[in-house]
Amino acid sequence: MTVPNYMQSREEMVMRYLKRGYLRTPRLAESMRRAPRELFVESHFSHLVYSDRPIPIPHSKGDWTPQAYQHSLFYEPLDLQKGDSFLEVGTGSGYGAALAWEMVGSRGRVVTLEIDEEAYSFAKMCLARAEYPEVIVVNTNGYAGYPEMAPYDKICVTASSEAIPSELLQQLKKPGRLVAPLGAKAELRGQDLMLFKKDREGKVTEEKLGTVICSPMVVDEDR
């Protein structure tokens, strides 16, 4: 039985993304080289992990591990730096949090929120076996962010909403960046991927980056 050469497959994936323009910064490219994506899926899917296919998260309510290049669409505009405090809303398998930790390093902080209990448990297990004990995973509704560890230099929201929750903008540092997909959940063409920039005075500007298709964010019914 042939043992997969995951390091080679990882390098081929990075080179493919560099050629296609998905990866533009050395920091994110190196993070993808280091993060073992094969440890963030069930073992019987590991042969597909570098093939640009979404892979289901076991026992979750329809959650998937997206193709790796999707993370570049969100992370490149954030410009994550060493020492940044980073909040992710929507953990999925935990792979995105691992990439973020590789970029912010031990002087930074990665907090990731997941509302689905099964996805949360799977992500916790994946991050542990991939040896990312510093990543803080919280089983909670991410609509209101996580004020306990705010403010954050950068925030990434992986689920769509019709408007950015005000709580997330409030938890963003001055200056800071937030990326989120905005649009109606029934929108067949997908949602607008938006970059929000907060300056040193607290003024927020926004920029459309492109179009993505994301699952809708769960909103607290008591709101």
Secondary structure, 3 states (H helix, E strand, C coil): CCCCCHHHHHHHHHHHHHHHCCCCCHHHHHHHHHCCHHHHCCHHHHHHCCCCCCEECCCCCCCEECCHHHHHHHHHHHCCCCCCEEEEECCCCCHHHHHHHHHHCCCCEEEEEECCHHHHHHHHHHHHHCCCCCCEEEECCHHHCCHHHCCEEEEEECCEECCCCHHHHHCEEEEEEEEEEECCCCCCCCEEEEEEEECCCCCEEEEEEEEECCCECCCCCCC
